C-alpha cells in the first residue's frame, strides 16, 4: 500500500504536467492567433491590425516629440531670454493636440457606433493622425 504523501506527490506531478501541456497549447494557439496584417480576413483581425498600427504610429510620434522637446529645452537653456520657454509651449500644444486627436477619433468611431468596426475605425484614425503629427513635429524640428 502506497503512502498518502506518495499519492499526493504523484497527483502533483500529474497536475504540473497538465498545466505545462495547457501552457504549451496556449502558446501555440496564441502564435496562430497573430493576424496576418498584410491581408487580414476577419473583422477581428482588421481591428487587431489597426490597433497594432496605432501602437507603431504612437511610438514614432513619441520619439519625434522627445527629439524636438530635447532640442527646444537645449535652445531654452542657451537663450538669454527669460520669457516663456519653447519647451513649455510644445508640451502645452502636444497636450491640446492629444485631447483633440482622441476626441476627433472618437467621433470617427460613431460611423459604426456599437458595431464591431467601431474600434477599428478609432484605431485607424488614431494611427493616421499620429503619423501626421509626427511629420509636423519633424518639420518643426528642422526649423530649429
N, C-alpha and C positions, 0 to 999 in steps of 0.2 A: 504494500500500500504506500503510495506516494504521500509525502507531507503536504500540508497546506501551502507552505512557502514555495515549494517546488511548482505546484499548480498555479500559484499566484505569479511566479516568475514566467512560466510558460504563457499564461494569458497576457501578461505584459508584453512579452516578445511578439505574440500574435498581433496585439493591438498596435504595437510600434510598426510592424510590417504592413498592416492595413493602412496606417497613417502615411507611411512613406510611399506606398504604392499610390494612394489617393493624391498625394502631393505631386508625384511624377505625372499622373494622368492629368492633373490640373495644369501643370506646366506645359505639357504637350497641347492641351486644348487651348491654353492661353496663346501659345505661339501660333496656333492655327487661326485664332480669332483676330490676329493683327490684320487689319484690312489692307487690300491692295489699293493704295490711294491713286495709283495711275489709272485704274479702271474700277472704281467702286461699283458694286452691283445692287446693293440694297440701301434703303434709306438709313439704316443703322450705320453702315459703312460710310456713307456720304457724310453723315453727321460726325462720326468719329474723325474722319479725314479733315473736315472743316475745323474741328477742334484742334487737331494736330497742326494744321496750317496756321491757325491763330497763335498757338504756342510759339511756333517758329517766328512768326512776324513780331510777336510781342518781345521775344528775346532780342531780335535785331533792333527793335525800337529802343529797348532798354540800353543796349550797347551804344547806339548813336546818342542817346540822351546823356549817358555817363561821359562820353567823349566830349560833347560840347559843354557840358557842365564843368568839366575839368578845365577846359580852355577858358571859359568865362571866369572861373574862380582865379586862375592864374592871371588873367588880364586885370581883374579887380584888384589883386594884390599889387600889381605893378603900377596901377593908376594912382595918381596923387589926388584924384577926385574923391571926396568923402561923401558924395551923394549916393543915391540908390545904387545897389550893385546889379550888374548884368546877370550874375548867377541867381540872385533872388528873383529877378524878373523872369528868368527862364523857369524856375521852379513854379512860380505863380501861373505862368502861361501853360505849363505842362499839366498842372493840376486841373486847370479850367478845361484844357483840351480833353483830358481823360474823362472828365464828367460829361462833356459834350459827346465824345465818341460813344460812351456807354449808353447814354440816353438816346442818341441817334440810332444806334444799332438795336436797341430795344424796340424802337418804332419799326425798324425794318422787319423784325420778327413778327409784327402784327399782320403781315401779309398771310401768315399761316397760323394765326393765333390758336393755340391749343392743339395744333396738329403736330405730327411727327417731324415736319420740315422746319418748325419754328427754331429749334436750337441750331440747326444747320445754317439757317438764314442769319441768325445773330452772330454765330462764329465767323461766317464768311464776311460779314460786314466789319466785324472787329479786325479781322486779318487785313482786309483791304484798306481800312482807314489807318491801321497801324503802319502798313507799308508806306502809305502816302506821307504820314507824319515822319517816318524815318528819313524819307527823301527830303522833306522840308528841313529837318534838323541838319542833315548832311549838307544841304545847300547853304544853310545859315552858317554852319561852322567854316565853310570855305571863305566867308566874308571876314572872318576874324584872323 
